[in-house]
Structures are given as C-alpha cells and as structure tokens.
Amino acid sequence: MNRVAVYSAERDAGLDHLIRSTDRVVVASAVHLSEARPSTFSLARLSAPERAVGSRGDFDLQPLDAVLVTTGWNRNDDVFDPVEVWAARKTPDDKPLNYEHDDAKIVGHIVGSRVTSDDGTDLGDETVVDDLPAKFHVVTAALLYKHWQTPELQQRMDTLLAEIAEGKWFVSMECLFKGFDYALKAADGTSRVVARNETTAFLSKHLRAYGGSGQYGDSKVGRVLRNIVFSGKGLVKNPANPESVILDAPAGTSVAMSSCEALARAFGWEPGLVEMTAPGPSLTETIARHLGWDHPKV
C-alpha cells in the first residue's frame, strides 16, 4: 500500500500516525434524484455481444447525478489543485456509491463523469492543461439500485428515495491521495503553494486536518492534495457543500430551500431568480441549459 511520507518535523510534532492514517478525504454535497432520461453519459459498450449492458432507463435503476468535486479550497481547508483534479477526472468511473460511508452497504455505482467550467462549458479530453480554468467541476452520473430481494433492504431504499426527493440526503465525495503540499492564503486573498519537504514540514501541525488552527502567522494554511484517486461517494445526511450542486430532479419534486439556495449561490445567481419550492421543468431546464445539456420538455 502506498503511504504518505512523513518528515522529521512532523514526527517531532507527534503527527506520524495521524498523517499516515488520514490519507482519505470526504466532502459532502447536495443531491436529488435525476429523471430517467437519455443522458450525456453513456455506458461503455462491451465488445462481447453475448454480455448484457444495463441502462439508465431500466426500471430497477434510479439515475442520480451530482457535482462530485470543485477545484479550490473546501470548508475543511483541503485544496483541490486544478492539475491534480484534471489528472484524476476519470477515476470516479465504476466506483461504488454507498450508504453513510459504509462500504458494506453498497446501494449503487458511478457510471460516468465529465468536466465543466464554472460557466457550464464542457472541458473535453483535448483540453490543454495550461488552458484549464482555475475553477471547474467534476460531474458524475450514478445509478441507485431500486429493487432488493431482502424486505429490510427494500424498505431502506424506498425510504432513501423518498427522502432524497425531500432534500434530506447529500452526496459525499470520497478520495485517496499519496501526498500533499501547502497552500498559504494571505489576508488580501493572494495564495501561493509551498512544497512540503524536510524544511517546510513544520507547517503540517498548523493544518486543520491534523488538529491545527488552519493559520500560520497572518496566512490561512491549507493542504494541497497530490496524486488523487476518487474512490467513490456516499449518501449521507450532512450539510451541503455550497460548491457542489445538484443537476436535476423529477418534475414536481420538492427541493429543500437550502439546496436551491446553495445551487443559486454556486452559479452566482440570486436565490430569488429561481423557484424555491417546486422546481419542475423551469429549474431543471435552466440548469441543463446552463450546463449545455439537452433536456426533454416536461
């Protein structure tokens, strides 16, 4: 197993075990049910014709689309560098979707991912790294397993689907990493990255991830994750990450006010400009158009 390196200053600060045991990050974001509609995401077709391929339109599957991660600082002062996220953009594919971050409770899986800029422009694989915007989103398409043979598991899924439609559940991104550097943000908002080495490793004790205050002198200090692999996502009852927005909900489904406000803020919209109680076609079509996706008329 690849482990994060530990430097002498970190060992002296008693962070050895903490750094090695926390090479995983989870980030919560809002989630709602998607319509069972043709998607921009297509399942990879298997070359062997005798093998079956599932479809987002199958009645035993529930599409669930969400922004998995956004570049930049999150609320835990972990920093997702654009180059690192771009390199890891395809790693969510085929990873599990679990219940409350319990890997013994798999309730679905991720079937595809795409990258969009903050204004909704698609960033294709041909995009040159030097042309990447500072802020962009990795968007994933997932499928929930709607039908279960065990009555208790069926009840859990029925309840889960109902509560997702009520805005009570969120998606929480899971990722692994092999190392990190430091980001220092000054009071004027300017930031710089400091490489982590024997000389600079004393900064680790200031990181919030390792029990620090998140401050070093007059600067805010963050952890820049390196060599990221997105390892899946969980359905959790946690507050939404305002940078991660839902992408669709069935027509007529109620969406919690907080989720709509988070969505509006994430796109720089005033909350009053979008419907807050019954999104229906107007909100979903607006989001789809903003992201450059086709959306069926409802």
C-alpha positions in Angstrom: 0.0 0.0 0.0 1.3 3.5 -0.9 1.6 5.6 2.2 2.1 9.4 2.7 5.6 10.2 3.5 6.3 11.7 7.0 9.1 14.2 7.7 11.1 14.6 10.9 9.3 17.9 11.9 6.0 16.0 11.6 7.3 13.1 13.7 8.6 15.6 16.3 5.1 17.2 16.5 3.6 13.7 17.0 1.8 13.7 13.7 3.3 10.5 12.3 0.3 8.2 12.9 -2.3 10.9 12.1 -0.8 11.7 8.7 -0.4 8.1 7.7 -3.9 7.2 8.9 -5.7 10.1 7.2 -4.9 9.7 3.5 -8.7 9.8 2.7 -10.9 12.8 2.2 -14.7 13.0 2.1 -16.7 16.1 1.1 -20.5 16.4 1.3 -22.6 17.9 -1.4 -26.3 18.3 -2.2 -28.1 15.6 -4.1 -31.5 14.9 -5.7 -33.0 12.3 -7.9 -32.5 12.7 -11.7 -35.0 12.0 -14.3 -34.7 8.6 -16.1 -33.8 10.3 -19.3 -31.3 9.8 -22.0 -28.0 11.1 -20.7 -24.9 12.7 -22.0 -23.1 10.0 -20.0 -23.2 6.7 -22.0 -22.2 3.4 -20.5 -19.2 1.8 -22.2 -20.4 -0.8 -24.6 -18.9 -4.3 -24.1 -17.2 -5.9 -27.0 -18.7 -9.3 -26.4 -22.2 -9.3 -27.9 -23.5 -12.0 -25.5 -23.0 -9.8 -22.5 -25.8 -7.6 -21.3 -25.3 -3.9 -20.6 -27.5 -2.0 -18.1 -29.3 1.2 -19.0 -30.1 4.3 -17.1 -33.7 3.7 -18.3 -34.0 0.3 -16.6 -36.9 0.4 -14.1 -34.8 -1.1 -11.4 -32.2 1.7 -11.5 -32.6 5.3 -10.4 -30.2 7.9 -12.0 -28.5 10.2 -9.5 -26.3 13.0 -11.0 -24.3 15.4 -9.0 -21.2 17.6 -8.9 -18.6 15.4 -7.3 -15.8 17.9 -6.6 -14.9 21.5 -7.4 -11.3 22.8 -7.7 -10.1 25.2 -5.0 -10.4 25.3 -1.2 -13.1 23.4 0.6 -14.5 24.0 4.1 -12.0 21.7 5.7 -9.1 23.7 4.1 -8.2 20.9 1.8 -7.2 22.3 -1.6 -8.1 20.6 -4.9 -5.5 21.8 -7.4 -6.8 22.1 -11.0 -4.0 20.0 -12.5 -4.4 17.2 -9.9 -8.2 17.1 -10.3 -7.9 17.1 -14.1 -5.5 14.1 -13.9 -8.0 12.3 -11.7 -11.1 13.3 -13.6 -11.9 9.7 -14.9 -11.1 7.9 -11.7 -14.7 8.1 -10.3 -16.0 5.9 -13.1 -17.1 2.4 -11.9 -16.6 3.2 -8.3 -19.2 2.4 -5.6 -22.0 4.5 -4.2 -22.5 3.6 -0.6 -24.8 4.3 2.3 -23.4 6.6 5.1 -19.8 5.8 4.0 -20.2 2.2 5.0 -18.5 0.0 2.3 -20.6 -3.0 3.4 -23.7 -1.1 2.3 -23.3 -0.5 -1.4 -26.5 1.0 -2.9 -25.3 1.9 -6.4 -22.3 2.8 -8.5 -20.9 5.6 -10.6 -21.2 5.1 -14.4 -19.5 8.1 -15.9 -18.0 11.5 -15.3 -17.5 14.8 -17.2 -15.8 18.1 -16.5 -17.4 21.5 -16.8 -16.1 25.0 -16.3 -17.9 27.3 -13.8 -20.0 28.8 -16.7 -21.1 25.3 -17.8 -18.7 24.9 -20.7 -17.6 21.3 -21.3 -13.9 20.7 -20.9 -13.1 17.8 -23.2 -10.2 15.5 -23.1 -8.4 17.5 -25.7 -8.2 20.5 -23.3 -4.6 21.5 -22.7 -3.6 21.6 -19.0 -2.3 25.2 -19.4 -5.7 26.2 -20.7 -7.6 24.9 -17.7 -9.6 27.5 -15.7 -8.8 27.9 -12.1 -12.2 26.7 -11.1 -14.1 23.8 -12.7 -16.3 20.9 -11.6 -16.2 17.1 -12.0 -19.7 15.9 -12.6 -20.7 12.3 -12.1 -23.6 10.1 -13.2 -24.5 7.4 -10.8 -27.2 4.7 -10.5 -29.0 3.6 -7.4 -30.3 0.0 -7.1 -34.1 0.4 -6.7 -35.1 -3.2 -6.2 -34.0 -5.6 -3.5 -35.0 -9.1 -2.5 -34.5 -8.6 1.2 -37.5 -6.7 2.6 -35.4 -4.7 5.0 -33.1 -3.5 2.2 -36.1 -2.7 0.0 -37.6 -0.6 2.8 -34.3 1.2 3.3 -34.1 2.0 -0.5 -37.8 3.1 -0.6 -37.2 5.4 2.4 -33.9 6.7 0.8 -35.5 7.6 -2.5 -38.4 9.4 -0.7 -36.1 11.4 1.5 -33.7 12.2 -1.4 -36.7 13.8 -3.1 -37.4 15.8 0.0 -33.8 17.1 0.0 -32.8 15.3 3.2 -29.7 13.5 1.8 -26.5 14.6 0.3 -23.6 13.1 -1.7 -20.2 13.0 -0.1 -17.2 12.6 -2.3 -14.5 10.1 -1.3 -10.9 10.3 -2.5 -7.5 8.8 -1.7 -4.2 10.7 -2.0 -0.5 9.8 -1.8 0.9 13.1 -0.7 0.3 16.8 -0.1 1.8 20.3 -0.2 0.7 23.5 1.5 -1.3 26.5 0.3 -0.9 29.8 2.0 -3.6 32.4 1.6 -2.7 36.0 2.7 -5.2 38.4 4.2 -5.5 40.1 0.8 -6.7 36.9 -0.8 -3.5 36.1 -2.7 -2.3 32.5 -2.5 0.9 30.6 -3.0 1.8 26.9 -2.9 4.7 25.8 -0.7 6.3 22.4 -1.4 6.2 20.0 1.5 9.7 18.8 2.4 12.0 18.4 5.5 12.4 22.2 5.7 8.7 23.1 5.4 7.1 20.1 7.1 6.6 22.1 10.4 3.6 23.6 8.6 1.7 20.3 9.0 1.0 20.9 12.7 -0.9 24.1 11.6 -3.3 22.2 9.2 -6.8 21.7 10.4 -6.7 18.2 9.0 -4.1 17.4 11.7 -5.6 19.3 14.6 -4.1 22.7 13.9 -5.9 26.1 13.7 -5.6 26.5 10.0 -3.5 29.6 10.5 0.2 30.3 10.2 1.1 33.8 11.1 -1.2 36.1 9.1 -1.9 33.5 6.5 -4.5 30.8 6.2 -2.8 27.4 5.5 -4.4 24.6 3.5 -3.5 21.1 2.4 -3.0 20.7 -1.3 -3.8 17.1 -2.1 -1.4 15.3 -4.6 -1.8 12.1 -6.6 -5.6 11.9 -6.1 -7.8 9.0 -6.9 -11.6 9.5 -6.5 -12.6 6.2 -4.8 -16.4 6.6 -4.7 -19.1 8.6 -2.9 -21.5 8.1 -0.1 -25.1 9.1 0.6 -25.1 11.0 3.9 -27.2 13.3 6.0 -24.6 16.1 6.2 -24.8 19.8 5.3 -24.3 20.6 1.6 -21.0 21.8 0.2 -22.0 25.1 -1.5 -19.6 24.5 -4.4 -21.3 21.2 -5.3 -24.7 21.5 -7.0 -27.5 19.1 -7.9 -28.1 18.7 -11.6 -31.6 17.6 -12.0 -34.8 16.4 -10.1 -38.0 14.9 -11.3 -40.7 17.4 -12.4 -42.9 18.3 -9.4 -40.4 17.1 -6.8 -39.9 19.4 -3.9 -36.4 20.5 -3.2 -35.2 21.8 0.2 -34.8 25.5 0.3 -31.2 25.2 1.5 -30.3 23.1 -1.6 -31.8 25.6 -4.0 -30.1 28.5 -2.3 -26.8 26.6 -2.5 -27.3 25.9 -6.2 -28.1 29.6 -6.8 -25.1 30.8 -4.9 -22.8 28.3 -6.6 -23.7 29.7 -10.0 -23.7 33.3 -8.8 -27.5 33.6 -9.1 -29.7 35.5 -6.7 -31.9 32.9 -4.9 -35.0 34.9 -5.8 -34.3 34.3 -9.5 -35.0 30.5 -9.3 -38.1 28.7 -8.0 -37.5 27.5 -4.5 -40.4 25.2 -3.8 -41.3 23.3 -6.9 -38.5 23.4 -9.5 -40.3 21.2 -12.1 -39.2 22.0 -15.7 -38.2 25.6 -15.2 -35.4 25.0 -12.8 -34.2 21.7 -14.3 -34.3 23.1 -17.8 -32.4 26.2 -16.6 -29.7 24.1 -15.0 -29.5 21.8 -18.1 -29.2 24.8 -20.4 -26.6 26.4 -18.1 -24.5 23.2 -18.3 -25.1 22.9 -22.1 -27.1 19.7 -21.8 -30.2 18.7 -23.8 -33.3 18.4 -21.5 -36.6 16.8 -22.5 -39.6 19.1 -22.4 -41.9 18.2 -19.5 
